[in-house]
Amino acid sequence: MNFIESLKALWNSTGIANMILPADPSLNGFEQILHQFGHPIMLVICCFLLWLGIKKQFEPLLLVPIAFGGLLSNIPLAGIAEPTGFLGIVYEAGIHKGLFPLIIFMGVGAMTDFGPLIANPITALLGGAAQFGIFGALLLALCVFGFTMPQAASIGIIGGADGPTSIYVTSKLAPELLGAIAVAAYSYMALVPVIQPPIMKLLTTEEERKIEMVQLREVSQREKIVFPLVVLGLCILFLPDACPLVGAFGFGNLCKECGVVERLSKTMQNELINIVTIFLGLSVGSKLSAQQFLTVQTLFILILGIVAFGLATAMGVIFGKIMNKFSKNPINPLIGAAGVSAVPMAARVANKVGLEANSQNYLLMHAMGPNVSGVIGSAVAAGILLSMCK
């Protein structure tokens, strides 16, 4: 090889030479642009996601790793996201096998207090009502947008506002959509304070938002210990497919409440969940390659995701209005919006909107009931979807 050929080989091995792909005669118009300029477009999108995570603090603990993983996966020739690359290996071990979302659920369980739900168990119905957003979006994706059943189920789960559950279901049913669904799920979770208040105010009157609820009773430690075991037992009997998520969540919560394994509980709440979050975000970002993300499907997923989230919020509020009509004790419909699984952000939003209507109206603990039941509800919905798509 002479000097000129060596220089050509060196040039062809650079990112600059491979950033723009050759034209594909089989493509035309917009598809051709996405094909040729996919790498630089995705690098810009990933930098935008980094900006959202760092500057705007939109779910930064996951959006920053996801965005950086996207940057790594779009480096020409590096092969970092290939099956034998660093991110490919991490993805196969942690996402494809379903390990990372389960560990995240374990940590979330260790940080969750079921006291408000146990004190007022009827609010579990609000968490269940919010899951209608999942199945409404599923039907739209299946019947209107032409997605397959596994893909529609993966898109619908965005309505649960639970990132780990969305990742778990999608990795099992439609891994080709994982990047778009993960970005949509975590972006909309971060936008809870923006998306929910207009829907809540549209569906309630000023008088309904002023409703003050009865103070919750004190819950004993014994009740808190028994609760995750009862939930897991019901899951074992009626929906075994949801047991991985519910079981991991219940184990984390049991370690928190039993009081004899404090070291384990603190590890799950801090070191373990932080380590797994790093690898979860990076491996999800590996699916933000130009070929997988820059498609018309991604646009449809983003649209259906916001529809799912909006439907979940609306159904929670509407069901709260219905329950208030028939309940012996007053129920503020705003807490129904907390039925989505974004803990504790959705509960805080319900409390904030309630305080705007009545400065003495503290709804936070009441809203935590449907909020934590929404976590269980999204896991149960995931089990139903996995069963339907077997």
C-alpha positions in Angstrom: 0.0 0.0 0.0 1.5 3.3 -1.1 1.3 6.6 0.8 -1.7 7.9 -1.1 -3.7 4.7 -0.4 -2.7 4.9 3.2 -4.1 8.4 3.4 -7.3 7.4 1.7 -7.7 4.4 4.1 -7.1 6.8 7.1 -9.7 9.3 5.7 -12.2 6.5 5.2 -11.8 5.4 8.8 -12.8 8.9 10.2 -16.2 9.9 11.4 -16.2 12.9 9.0 -16.0 10.6 6.0 -18.8 8.3 7.2 -21.1 10.9 8.8 -23.1 11.3 5.6 -24.1 8.0 4.0 -24.2 7.4 0.2 -27.6 7.9 -1.5 -29.8 4.8 -1.7 -31.5 4.6 -5.2 -34.5 2.8 -3.7 -35.4 5.8 -1.5 -36.7 9.2 -2.5 -37.7 12.5 -0.9 -37.8 12.6 2.9 -36.7 9.0 3.3 -33.6 9.7 1.4 -32.7 12.7 3.6 -33.2 10.6 6.7 -31.0 7.9 5.3 -28.1 10.1 4.2 -28.1 12.5 7.1 -29.4 10.2 9.8 -26.2 10.3 12.0 -25.9 14.1 12.2 -29.7 14.5 12.7 -29.6 12.0 15.6 -26.6 13.7 17.2 -28.5 16.9 17.2 -31.6 15.3 18.7 -29.5 13.6 21.4 -27.9 16.9 22.3 -31.4 18.4 22.5 -32.4 15.6 24.9 -29.2 16.4 27.0 -30.3 20.0 27.1 -33.8 19.0 28.3 -32.3 16.8 31.0 -29.6 19.3 32.2 -31.1 22.7 31.6 -34.8 21.9 32.0 -34.3 19.0 34.4 -36.8 16.7 32.6 -36.3 13.4 34.4 -32.5 14.0 34.3 -31.5 10.8 36.1 -32.7 8.8 33.0 -32.8 11.3 30.2 -29.2 12.3 30.5 -27.9 8.6 30.3 -30.4 7.9 27.5 -29.3 10.9 25.5 -25.6 10.1 26.0 -26.2 6.5 25.0 -27.9 7.9 21.8 -24.8 9.9 21.1 -22.6 6.8 21.5 -24.9 4.7 19.3 -24.7 7.2 16.4 -20.9 7.4 16.1 -20.1 6.1 12.6 -18.0 2.9 12.5 -17.6 2.7 16.3 -20.1 -0.2 16.6 -20.8 0.7 20.3 -24.4 -0.3 20.0 -23.8 -3.5 18.0 -24.4 -6.8 19.7 -20.6 -7.2 20.4 -20.2 -3.5 21.4 -20.3 -2.1 24.9 -23.9 -0.9 24.8 -25.0 -4.0 22.9 -23.7 -6.3 25.6 -25.3 -4.2 28.4 -28.6 -4.1 26.5 -28.6 -7.8 26.0 -27.9 -8.6 29.7 -30.1 -5.9 31.3 -32.9 -4.9 28.9 -33.5 -7.9 26.6 -33.5 -10.3 29.5 -35.7 -7.8 31.5 -33.3 -7.5 34.5 -32.8 -3.7 34.8 -36.5 -2.7 34.9 -37.1 -5.3 37.7 -34.3 -3.9 39.8 -35.6 -0.4 39.3 -39.0 -1.6 40.5 -37.4 -3.1 43.5 -35.8 0.2 44.4 -39.1 2.1 43.8 -40.8 -0.4 46.1 -38.3 0.4 48.8 -39.0 4.1 48.5 -42.8 3.8 48.5 -45.2 4.3 51.4 -48.5 2.4 51.0 -49.9 4.0 54.1 -52.3 6.5 52.3 -53.6 3.7 50.1 -54.1 1.3 53.1 -55.8 4.1 55.1 -58.3 4.8 52.2 -58.3 1.7 50.0 -61.2 3.0 47.9 -58.7 5.3 46.1 -57.2 2.2 44.5 -60.1 2.4 42.1 -58.7 5.8 40.9 -55.4 4.1 40.1 -57.3 1.5 38.2 -59.3 4.0 36.3 -56.2 5.8 35.1 -55.1 2.6 33.3 -57.9 3.2 30.8 -55.4 5.5 29.0 -53.2 2.5 28.3 -56.0 0.5 26.6 -57.5 3.5 24.8 -54.1 4.3 23.2 -53.7 0.6 22.4 -56.9 0.6 20.4 -55.9 3.8 18.5 -52.5 2.4 17.7 -54.0 -0.9 16.5 -57.1 0.3 14.7 -56.2 3.7 13.4 -52.4 3.8 13.0 -51.9 0.2 11.8 -49.4 -1.0 14.4 -49.3 -4.7 15.3 -50.8 -5.9 18.5 -47.4 -6.3 20.3 -46.4 -2.8 19.1 -49.7 -1.3 20.1 -49.5 -2.8 23.5 -46.0 -1.3 23.9 -47.2 2.1 22.9 -50.3 2.0 25.1 -48.2 1.3 28.2 -46.8 4.8 27.9 -50.2 5.9 29.4 -49.2 4.3 32.7 -46.5 7.0 33.1 -44.1 4.4 34.4 -40.8 4.3 32.6 -39.5 1.0 33.8 -42.8 -0.7 33.0 -42.7 0.8 29.5 -39.2 -0.5 29.0 -40.0 -3.9 30.4 -43.1 -4.5 28.2 -41.5 -3.0 25.0 -38.3 -5.1 25.4 -40.5 -8.2 25.5 -43.0 -7.3 22.8 -41.5 -4.7 20.4 -37.8 -4.1 21.0 -37.5 -2.2 17.7 -39.6 0.6 19.2 -37.7 0.8 22.5 -35.9 4.0 21.9 -38.9 6.0 20.8 -41.2 4.6 23.5 -38.6 5.2 26.3 -38.0 8.8 25.2 -41.8 9.4 25.0 -42.5 7.8 28.4 -39.8 9.7 30.3 -40.5 13.0 28.5 -44.2 12.9 29.3 -43.5 11.9 32.9 -41.3 15.0 33.2 -44.1 17.1 31.7 -46.7 16.0 34.3 -46.8 19.6 35.8 -47.5 20.9 32.3 -49.9 18.3 30.8 -52.1 17.5 33.8 -53.4 20.8 35.2 -55.3 22.0 32.1 -57.0 18.6 31.9 -57.8 18.7 35.6 -59.3 22.2 35.4 -61.2 21.4 32.2 -63.0 18.4 33.8 -63.8 19.9 37.3 -65.7 22.9 38.6 -64.2 25.4 41.0 -66.4 24.0 43.8 -65.2 20.5 43.1 -61.5 21.6 43.3 -62.3 23.2 46.7 -63.5 20.0 48.3 -61.6 19.2 51.5 -61.2 15.5 52.4 -61.3 13.8 55.8 -58.0 13.3 57.5 -56.5 9.8 57.0 -56.3 7.3 59.8 -52.9 6.1 61.1 -51.7 2.9 59.5 -49.9 0.3 61.7 -46.6 -1.4 60.7 -48.3 -4.8 60.6 -50.7 -3.6 57.9 -47.8 -2.2 55.9 -45.9 -5.5 56.2 -48.9 -7.6 55.2 -50.0 -5.4 52.3 -47.2 -6.2 49.7 -47.7 -9.9 50.5 -51.4 -9.7 49.9 -50.9 -7.9 46.6 -48.3 -10.5 45.5 -50.7 -13.3 46.5 -53.5 -11.9 44.4 -51.2 -11.5 41.5 -50.0 -15.1 41.8 -53.6 -16.3 41.8 -55.0 -14.2 39.0 -52.2 -12.7 36.8 -48.9 -14.6 37.0 -47.5 -12.6 34.1 -47.4 -9.5 36.2 -45.5 -11.3 39.1 -42.0 -10.3 38.0 -42.9 -6.5 38.3 -45.2 -6.8 41.2 -42.9 -9.3 43.0 -39.8 -7.0 42.7 -41.9 -4.0 43.8 -43.4 -5.9 46.7 -40.0 -7.3 47.9 -38.5 -3.8 47.9 -41.5 -2.5 49.9 -41.4 -5.4 52.4 -37.7 -4.7 53.1 -38.6 -1.1 53.8 -41.5 -1.8 56.1 -40.4 -4.8 58.1 -37.7 -2.8 59.8 -35.1 -5.6 60.2 -33.2 -5.3 56.9 -32.6 -1.6 56.9 -29.2 -2.0 55.1 -30.8 -3.9 52.2 -33.6 -1.3 52.0 -31.2 1.6 51.9 -29.0 -0.2 49.3 -32.1 -0.7 47.0 -33.1 2.9 47.5 -29.7 4.4 46.8 -26.6 2.5 45.4 -28.4 -0.3 43.6 -31.0 1.8 41.9 -28.5 4.4 40.9 -26.1 1.9 39.4 -28.8 0.2 37.4 -30.3 3.6 36.3 -26.9 4.4 34.7 -26.8 1.2 32.7 -30.5 1.2 31.9 -30.3 4.7 30.4 -27.2 4.0 28.4 -28.6 0.7 27.0 -32.0 2.3 26.1 -30.0 5.1 24.4 -28.4 2.4 22.2 -31.7 2.1 20.5 -31.7 5.7 19.4 -29.8 4.9 16.2 -30.9 6.8 13.1 -32.2 3.7 11.4 -34.5 2.9 14.3 -35.5 6.3 15.6 -35.9 8.4 12.4 -39.1 6.9 11.1 -42.7 7.9 10.7 -43.5 5.4 13.4 -41.6 7.5 16.0 -43.9 10.5 15.2 -47.0 8.3 15.7 -45.6 7.0 19.0 -45.0 10.5 20.3 -48.6 11.4 19.3 -50.1 8.3 20.8 -48.0 8.7 24.0 -49.5 12.1 24.7 -53.0 10.8 23.9 -52.5 7.8 26.3 -51.2 10.2 29.1 -54.1 12.6 28.5 -56.7 9.8 28.6 -55.2 8.4 31.8 -55.4 11.7 33.5 -59.0 12.4 32.3 -60.3 9.0 33.3 -58.8 9.3 36.7 -60.5 12.7 37.2 -63.8 11.6 35.8 -63.9 8.5 38.0 -63.1 10.7 41.0 -66.2 12.8 40.2 -68.3 9.7 40.0 -66.9 8.4 43.3 -67.6 11.7 45.0 -71.3 11.5 44.1 -71.7 8.1 45.9 -69.1 8.3 48.7 -70.1 8.9 52.3 -66.9 11.0 52.8 -66.2 13.8 50.2 -63.6 13.0 47.5 -61.9 15.7 45.6 -61.8 14.6 41.9 -58.4 16.1 41.5 -56.7 13.2 43.3 -57.9 11.0 40.4 -55.3 12.6 38.2 -52.7 11.1 40.5 -53.8 7.6 39.4 -51.0 7.7 36.8 -47.8 6.1 38.0 -45.5 9.2 38.1 -44.7 9.0 41.8 -44.8 11.4 43.6 -45.0 14.1 40.9 -48.6 13.5 40.0 -49.7 13.7 43.6 -47.8 17.0 44.1 -49.6 18.4 41.0 -53.0 17.4 42.4 -52.1 19.1 45.7 -50.9 22.2 43.9 -54.1 22.6 41.8 -56.2 22.0 44.9 -54.3 24.7 46.8 -54.9 27.2 44.0 -58.7 26.7 44.5 -58.6 26.6 48.3 -55.5 27.6 50.3 -56.5 25.3 53.1 -56.9 22.3 50.8 -54.0 19.9 51.4 -54.5 16.9 49.1 -51.0 15.5 48.9 -51.4 12.5 51.2 -54.9 11.7 49.8 -53.4 11.9 46.3 -50.6 9.5 47.2 -53.2 6.7 47.6 -54.2 6.6 43.9 -50.6 7.5 43.0 -49.1 4.4 44.5 -52.0 2.3 43.4 -51.2 3.5 39.9 -47.8 1.9 40.2 -49.4 -1.5 40.9 -52.1 -0.8 38.3 -49.5 -0.2 35.5 -47.7 -3.4 36.5 -51.0 -5.3 36.4 -51.8 -3.7 33.0 -48.3 -4.8 31.8 -49.1 -8.4 32.9 -52.4 -8.3 31.0 -50.7 -7.0 27.8 -48.0 -9.6 28.0 -50.7 -12.3 28.4 -52.7 -11.0 25.5 -49.6 -11.0 23.2 -48.4 -14.5 24.0 
